[in-house]
Amino acid sequence: MIRLSFRQSMLAGFLLIASLLSWAAVRSWLVLEQFVDASRLSGEHVLQLSGSIQELADRTVDLERSARQFVVLNEATLIARFDTHLAHALAAVGRLESIPGEALGTLTGDWRAAAEELSAGLHRAAPAGELLPLLKRLAEINGELAHAGRQWIDLQNAMLLAQLEQSRLQLAGLVAVTVGGAFVVALAMSWWLSRPIGSIVRSIECLGESRFDMPVAVGGPADLRRVGRRLEWLRQRLGELETDRERTLRHVSHELKTPLTALREGIALLQEQVLGPLEGAQQEVVDILQHNVMALQGHIESLLRLNAACFEARRPTYRPLLLRKLLADVVQGRELQIQARQLTVLREAPAIARNLDGEKLLVVVDNLLSNAIDFSPEGGVIRLQAAAFGKSIRISCIDQGPGIAAEDAERIFEPFVQGRLASPTPRQGSGVGLSIVRELMTAMGGRVMLVRSDGQAPGAHFCIEVPCG
């Protein structure tokens, strides 16, 4: 099977459209030529008919004059002149009879018969009473010929007009068919070429969102298929690397937790002075060790949480969820921290339910609230707002802390990145909370935004938007 490249496919489409237009142009030219030929032939016949009828009428007058003179004078030269005029008149009759379609019917035959009878009467010296009716008959036939000629000319004009209208309709239909065919070809080529490009774009978006479970299948031209095969190779390779990363992270975390547990137990024995009393400097060293071991354990648990969030992000589960209940559950889970800092959390949400991934959304809002609690001043106010917009929901978390510095706005959602502005109270965060938020929001097809990050107005304003399932 022949596989055309993108350039060859475009060229083939243009050639096909050009062929359709060329065919229409040739057909139009042939139709126009046919009409011109018919019009020219009809004009020639009209001129021949009109000229022959006029000539016949003139010759009839000459015949009548010669005949009357011969009857009166009975001279041989007059009969010779009559025969000459008759020969010219019969030639005109012959030209009338040569016009196709029997334009004049039997009138030319009648004229010929009357003229021959008149000639025979003159040659045998018939009396005037016998010749005059024949002359009158010729004049009458001339009048009928003129009338029939006008009718035939009118009929030819009508036929030409009908043919012109038919040609116009034929050309209009031809143009319509050609334009329609070219439009269909253009649509087909556009669909055939844009479909694989759309597949490539969707595949790249999936790779950017770390969704490596969807195979890349690209059709269309050969070069786009080749790009699709390379993207499929890239997907498999990234999937393998992601699996290796998760496996390594689990192994490293596990291997770190085992000696860390031993360190914690040893430090606990030293702090309890099971092995003997500690002096002041010794106690200080043990406290430093205890602090650093606890910090190391927090980092390891953060790594595990981030790894779990990346894994859970690929398994969406949608169920009807009340927005008010979501905010209430998040606040209830952080109630002890809120009371310890004497904070006030204001909740604003409509009494509606939407089809959402409640588990992931609960983790997202909980991380935003936890971040707001850590950075809020003693006795401050935190606002949680939820609203529905069509098929999406928007949830905002606004605190009164120091906010986010402008230079940290782009990096704040990266793992283990903490803002430059310090919180009002010491905190042991590892900087993965907002990374987990971004990971889960990407998995749900939504986004997280830092609405206010200038570091001048008090507080930070985080907003998430997520489509309903």
Secondary structure as UniProt FT lines:
FT   HELIX           6..73
FT   HELIX           76..98
FT   TURN            100..101
FT   TURN            103..106
FT   HELIX           107..123
FT   TURN            124..125
FT   HELIX           128..208
FT   TURN            209..210
FT   HELIX           222..271
FT   TURN            272..275
FT   HELIX           280..312
FT   TURN            313..314
FT   STRAND          319..322
FT   HELIX           323..333
FT   HELIX           335..340
FT   TURN            341..342
FT   STRAND          344..348
FT   STRAND          353..356
FT   HELIX           358..375
FT   TURN            378..379
FT   STRAND          381..389
FT   TURN            390..391
FT   STRAND          392..398
FT   HELIX           406..408
FT   TURN            409..413
FT   TURN            415..416
FT   HELIX           433..443
FT   TURN            444..445
FT   STRAND          447..452
FT   STRAND          461..467
//
